[in-house]
Amino acid sequence: MLKQQVAEFLGCSQKTVERYVHEGKLSVRYEKTPGARGKPKAVFDEQQVIRFKQELSKPTYLSIPEVVTELSREDLLPEDKWGANFAEC
């Protein structure tokens, strides 16, 4: 698969595909096209791209942070600093 095809298949930009290569998430090889001038074409293994898309579609689970429901002045500020900041309370 060529870079443009990979980008279309993954639903992202070609720049994002380049970033995946740079991050080591996708492998690429470069091939010269017979009779073509210019830079070699970036070619991606179709099976690897398919597996990578499956990985991208897996849900990511994040831990839920502990919720603090009530705070006291001591939790927010050391006692010796109360006067300067809470004088008007």
C-alpha positions in Angstrom: 0.0 0.0 0.0 1.2 3.5 -0.7 1.1 6.3 1.9 -2.0 7.9 0.4 -3.8 4.6 0.4 -2.8 3.9 4.1 -4.0 7.4 5.1 -7.4 6.9 3.4 -7.7 3.4 4.9 -6.9 4.6 8.4 -9.0 7.8 7.9 -6.1 10.2 8.7 -3.7 12.5 6.9 -0.5 11.4 5.2 1.4 13.5 7.8 -0.2 11.3 10.5 1.0 8.2 8.7 4.5 9.7 8.7 4.2 10.3 12.4 3.1 6.7 13.0 6.3 5.6 11.1 8.5 8.0 13.1 6.9 6.6 16.4 7.6 3.0 15.3 3.9 2.1 15.0 4.1 1.3 11.3 7.0 0.0 9.2 7.7 1.3 5.7 10.0 0.3 2.9 11.0 2.5 -0.1 10.8 1.2 -3.6 11.8 2.8 -6.9 9.2 2.6 -9.5 10.6 1.3 -12.8 10.9 4.2 -15.3 9.9 6.8 -12.7 12.0 9.7 -11.7 12.3 11.3 -8.3 12.2 9.8 -4.8 11.4 6.2 -4.2 7.8 5.5 -3.1 6.9 4.6 0.5 5.3 1.2 0.6 3.5 -0.3 3.6 2.7 -3.9 4.3 -1.1 -4.3 3.9 -1.4 -6.9 6.7 0.5 -4.7 9.2 -1.7 -1.7 8.3 -4.9 -3.8 8.8 -3.6 -5.0 12.2 -2.7 -1.4 13.1 -6.2 -0.2 12.3 -7.7 -2.9 14.5 -5.4 -1.7 17.3 -6.5 1.9 16.8 -10.2 0.8 17.0 -9.8 -1.0 20.4 -11.3 1.0 23.2 -8.9 2.7 25.6 -9.8 2.5 29.3 -8.8 5.4 31.5 -8.8 5.2 35.3 -11.3 7.4 37.0 -9.6 9.9 39.3 -10.6 10.0 42.9 -13.2 12.7 43.5 -12.7 15.0 46.5 -16.1 16.1 47.7 -15.2 18.4 50.6 -12.1 20.4 51.3 -11.2 22.3 54.4 -8.9 25.3 54.7 -6.1 23.0 55.9 -6.4 21.0 52.6 -6.0 24.1 50.5 -3.4 26.2 52.4 -1.1 25.7 55.4 -2.5 27.2 58.6 0.2 29.9 58.8 -0.9 31.3 55.4 -4.6 31.7 56.3 -4.5 35.2 57.6 -3.0 36.6 54.4 -5.5 34.9 52.1 -8.6 34.3 54.1 -8.8 37.4 56.2 -12.0 38.5 54.4 -13.7 35.1 54.9 
